Amino acid sequence: MEVFVHEQNRRRSLETNFDYLALVPAAAAICYPFLLNAFHAIIATQAVSHSRLAMASATSILTAAFVVPFLGIALAYRPTSDLGSRRLAYASVVSPTLYVFLGVAQTLIKSPVPDEVVWCAIWLAIAIWSRSVQYPVVATVPVVGHWRIVHGATAVVLSIYVVFHLTNHLFGLIGPDAHAAVMKIGRVIYRSFIGEPLLVAAMLFQIGTGLFLAWPWSGAAQDFHRTYQVGSGAYLSLFILGHMNSVFVYARSFLGIPTDWRFAIGAPTGLIDDAWNIRLLPHYALGAFFILSHLASGLRVVLIAHGVDQRNVDRLWGICVAMSAIVAAGIIAGMSGLRIDAFAS
């Protein structure tokens, strides 16, 4: 009888102290595809080019879609979150790239079920799981050994490819021909018989070590910079896997088409005017932003470990994040059809 009363009191306590913010990440993630659908519905009417209200509405809706992963980072940063809530928040960070991954997978298996239905089922399942692990976690420093050093060293090597690849995409602001010319030079190395397998292996190694490091950190409250590093790393892990799936499986094997500029922008309809392709816009933009700012977070850790004043390091990190946003905006502008010569004419 005493056990029963104790259990009843425990349940009442949980109901009274229910953390409603804990399910906000799942709700935001569930809304994500419907925000993109709403944006496309406005664009498809072509009223956006004639109405300031339509333009403002479309912009606000797309902005809300971009907010979803950053809301996840903010909620993962809450010190009062329990284990399930915090990891649910981290999971919501990957929403934009997960939705693209889901769409490609649905196409590959020729699923008759709408993406939105599968999406809602996935996030309801994740939300239910998060409530099954409500117990708090004591903030401890995970024992990660030398894996952080190995992960960072690999990142330094891969950053050479990343910088070239993102610079290549910036040439899209000049035009597809400029992008293709630069890509042709790079592919001599990274699409070679030796270069491509090594690049893929390095990327997979980076994903594995990154998730190994992130998992224990994600279970407890961290400072803002650590939270951001874990969240951005989670996004990149799925982004890279999804990108390789799209290139190697979907484009090369399933469709048998080249992975060139036209493939990247979803030609002939493009990123903005197509109901499916619109999901690629935040997927690409956030991918470019997070990969650069994630590297900046790693640099921050190294500089602090070598005795550089933290205030100066944090300022440098802020500058790097701002530059990451500018680069991402430039890349997505070029992929959406903006050209530099349009400003000169």
C-alpha positions in Angstrom: 0.0 0.0 0.0 2.8 2.4 0.9 4.6 1.6 -2.4 1.3 2.4 -4.3 0.9 5.7 -2.5 4.5 6.7 -3.2 4.1 5.9 -6.8 0.9 8.0 -7.0 2.7 10.9 -5.4 5.6 10.6 -7.8 3.3 10.7 -10.8 1.4 13.7 -9.4 4.8 15.5 -8.9 5.8 14.7 -12.5 2.5 16.0 -13.8 2.7 19.2 -11.7 6.3 19.9 -12.7 5.9 18.9 -16.3 8.3 20.7 -18.5 6.3 21.9 -21.5 9.4 23.4 -23.1 10.8 19.9 -23.4 8.5 19.0 -26.3 8.9 22.3 -28.2 11.8 20.9 -30.3 9.6 18.0 -31.5 6.7 20.4 -32.2 9.1 22.7 -34.2 10.5 19.8 -36.1 7.0 18.5 -37.0 6.1 22.0 -38.3 9.2 22.3 -40.4 8.0 20.6 -43.7 4.6 22.4 -43.4 6.5 25.8 -43.2 8.2 24.9 -46.4 4.9 23.9 -48.0 3.4 27.2 -46.9 6.3 29.1 -48.4 5.9 27.3 -51.7 2.2 27.8 -51.7 2.7 31.6 -51.6 5.5 31.5 -54.2 3.5 29.3 -56.5 0.7 31.9 -56.7 3.2 34.4 -58.2 1.4 37.0 -56.0 4.7 37.4 -54.1 6.1 39.5 -57.0 3.2 41.9 -56.9 2.3 42.1 -53.2 4.5 43.4 -50.4 2.3 41.4 -47.9 2.9 38.2 -49.9 6.6 38.9 -50.0 6.7 39.6 -46.2 4.6 36.5 -45.5 6.9 34.2 -47.6 10.0 35.7 -46.0 8.7 35.3 -42.5 7.7 31.7 -43.1 11.1 30.7 -44.6 12.8 32.5 -41.7 10.7 30.5 -39.2 11.9 27.3 -41.0 15.6 28.4 -40.5 14.9 29.1 -36.8 14.1 25.5 -36.1 17.7 24.2 -35.7 18.7 27.3 -33.7 15.8 26.8 -31.4 17.0 23.3 -30.8 20.5 24.6 -29.8 18.9 27.2 -27.5 16.8 24.6 -25.7 19.7 22.1 -25.5 21.5 24.8 -23.7 18.9 25.0 -20.9 20.6 23.9 -17.6 17.3 22.5 -16.3 16.7 20.1 -19.1 16.7 16.4 -18.3 18.5 13.8 -20.5 15.6 13.1 -22.8 14.7 16.7 -23.3 18.3 17.8 -24.1 18.9 15.0 -26.6 15.5 15.7 -28.2 16.6 19.4 -28.6 19.9 18.3 -30.2 18.0 15.9 -32.5 15.8 18.8 -33.7 18.9 20.7 -34.9 19.2 18.2 -37.8 15.6 18.7 -39.0 16.5 20.5 -42.3 19.1 18.0 -43.4 17.0 15.0 -42.1 14.1 16.1 -44.2 16.2 16.0 -47.3 17.6 12.6 -46.3 14.1 11.3 -45.8 12.9 12.6 -49.2 15.7 10.9 -51.0 15.2 7.7 -49.1 11.4 7.8 -49.9 12.2 8.3 -53.6 14.8 5.4 -53.6 12.3 2.9 -52.1 9.4 4.4 -54.2 7.3 4.9 -51.1 3.6 5.8 -51.7 3.4 7.4 -48.2 3.8 11.2 -48.3 7.0 12.5 -46.7 5.0 14.6 -44.2 3.2 11.6 -42.8 6.5 9.7 -42.3 8.1 12.8 -40.9 5.4 13.3 -38.3 5.5 9.6 -37.3 9.3 9.8 -36.8 9.1 12.9 -34.6 6.3 11.6 -32.5 8.3 8.4 -31.9 11.4 10.5 -30.9 9.3 12.7 -28.6 7.8 9.6 -26.9 11.3 8.2 -26.5 12.5 11.4 -24.9 9.8 11.3 -22.2 10.9 7.7 -21.3 14.3 9.0 -20.2 13.3 11.9 -18.0 15.9 11.4 -15.2 18.5 14.2 -14.9 22.1 13.7 -15.6 24.9 15.0 -13.5 27.2 17.3 -15.5 30.5 15.4 -15.8 33.4 15.7 -18.1 33.4 12.7 -20.4 36.5 10.6 -20.8 37.3 11.0 -24.5 41.0 10.5 -24.3 43.0 11.4 -27.5 39.9 11.2 -29.8 39.5 14.9 -29.6 43.0 15.4 -30.9 42.5 12.9 -33.7 39.2 14.4 -34.6 40.7 17.8 -34.7 43.7 16.7 -36.8 41.5 15.1 -39.4 39.4 18.2 -39.5 42.5 20.3 -40.3 43.2 18.0 -43.3 39.6 18.0 -44.5 39.3 21.7 -44.1 41.4 22.0 -47.3 38.7 20.3 -49.3 36.0 22.1 -47.5 37.4 25.5 -48.2 37.9 24.6 -51.9 34.4 23.1 -52.2 32.7 26.1 -50.6 34.8 28.5 -52.7 33.8 26.5 -55.8 30.1 27.1 -54.9 30.7 30.8 -54.4 31.7 30.9 -58.1 28.1 30.2 -58.8 27.6 33.9 -58.2 29.5 34.4 -61.5 27.6 31.6 -63.3 27.4 27.9 -63.9 30.3 27.9 -66.3 32.6 29.5 -63.8 31.5 27.0 -61.2 32.1 24.1 -63.6 35.5 25.3 -64.6 36.7 25.5 -60.9 35.1 22.1 -60.1 36.9 20.5 -63.0 40.2 21.6 -61.5 39.3 20.2 -58.1 38.0 16.9 -59.4 41.4 16.0 -60.8 42.3 15.3 -57.2 39.1 14.5 -55.2 37.4 12.5 -57.9 40.6 10.5 -58.7 40.9 6.8 -58.3 42.8 7.3 -55.0 41.5 10.7 -53.9 37.8 9.9 -53.8 38.0 6.7 -51.6 40.4 8.5 -49.2 38.0 11.5 -49.0 35.0 9.3 -48.3 36.9 7.3 -45.7 38.1 10.5 -44.0 34.6 11.9 -43.9 33.2 8.7 -42.4 35.9 8.6 -39.8 35.2 12.3 -39.0 31.5 11.5 -38.5 32.2 8.5 -36.3 34.7 10.2 -34.1 32.5 13.3 -33.9 29.4 11.3 -32.8 31.6 9.4 -30.3 32.7 12.7 -28.8 29.3 14.4 -29.0 27.1 11.6 -27.4 28.4 11.9 -23.8 28.6 15.7 -24.0 24.9 15.8 -25.2 23.7 14.1 -22.0 24.5 16.9 -19.6 24.3 20.7 -19.4 27.2 22.4 -21.1 28.3 26.0 -21.7 26.9 27.8 -24.8 30.0 27.2 -27.0 30.1 23.5 -26.2 26.4 23.2 -26.8 26.8 24.9 -30.2 29.7 22.7 -31.1 27.7 19.6 -30.3 24.6 20.8 -32.1 26.4 21.9 -35.3 28.4 18.7 -35.3 25.2 16.7 -35.1 23.9 18.6 -38.1 27.1 18.0 -40.1 27.1 14.3 -39.4 23.8 13.7 -41.0 24.4 16.4 -43.7 27.6 14.6 -44.9 26.0 11.2 -44.8 22.9 12.5 -46.7 25.1 14.3 -49.2 27.1 11.1 -50.0 23.8 9.2 -50.2 22.4 11.7 -52.7 25.6 11.7 -54.8 26.7 8.1 -54.8 23.4 6.3 -54.5 20.6 8.6 -55.8 22.4 10.5 -58.6 25.1 8.1 -59.8 23.4 4.7 -59.2 19.6 5.4 -59.2 19.4 8.2 -61.8 22.7 7.7 -63.6 23.2 11.5 -63.9 26.3 13.7 -63.3 26.5 15.5 -60.0 27.1 18.9 -61.5 25.6 22.4 -61.1 22.2 21.4 -62.5 21.9 18.5 -60.0 22.9 20.8 -57.1 20.3 23.4 -57.9 17.5 21.0 -58.8 17.3 22.1 -62.4 15.3 22.9 -64.4 12.8 24.3 -61.8 15.5 25.4 -59.3 15.5 25.6 -55.5 12.7 28.1 -54.9 10.0 27.3 -57.4 9.8 23.6 -56.8 7.7 22.1 -54.0 10.3 19.3 -53.3 13.5 21.3 -54.0 12.7 24.1 -51.6 13.8 21.8 -48.8 17.3 22.0 -50.3 17.6 25.7 -49.7 17.9 25.6 -45.8 19.7 22.2 -46.1 22.5 23.7 -48.2 22.6 27.1 -46.5 22.8 25.6 -43.0 25.3 23.0 -44.2 27.7 25.7 -45.3 27.1 27.8 -42.2 27.5 25.0 -39.7 30.6 23.5 -41.3 32.5 26.8 -41.1 31.3 27.8 -37.7 31.9 24.3 -36.4 35.5 24.6 -37.5 35.6 28.0 -35.7 34.4 26.3 -32.6 37.2 23.7 -32.8 39.7 26.5 -33.4 38.4 28.3 -30.3 39.0 25.2 -28.1 42.6 24.9 -29.4 43.4 28.6 -28.9 42.1 28.5 -25.3 44.0 25.3 -24.6 47.2 27.1 -25.7 46.6 30.0 -23.3 45.1 32.7 -25.6 42.9 35.1 -23.7 39.3 33.7 -23.8 37.7 37.1 -24.4 39.8 37.6 -27.5 39.1 34.1 -28.6 35.3 34.6 -28.2 35.5 37.7 -30.3 37.3 35.8 -33.0 34.7 33.1 -32.8 31.9 35.6 -33.2 33.7 37.1 -36.3 34.1 33.6 -37.8 30.4 32.9 -37.2 29.4 36.1 -38.9 31.7 35.3 -41.9 30.2 31.8 -42.0 26.8 33.3 -42.4 28.0 35.7 -45.2 29.6 32.8 -47.1 26.5 30.6 -46.7 24.3 33.5 -47.9 26.5 34.0 -50.9 26.4 30.3 -51.8 22.7 30.0 -51.6 22.2 33.3 -53.5 24.2 31.9 -56.3 22.4 28.6 -56.3 19.1 30.5 -56.3 20.0 32.4 -59.5 21.6 35.7 -58.2 24.6 36.8 -60.3 27.2 39.4 -59.6 27.0 41.0 -63.0 23.4 41.8 -62.3 24.6 44.6 -59.9 27.1 45.9 -62.5 24.4 46.3 -65.2 
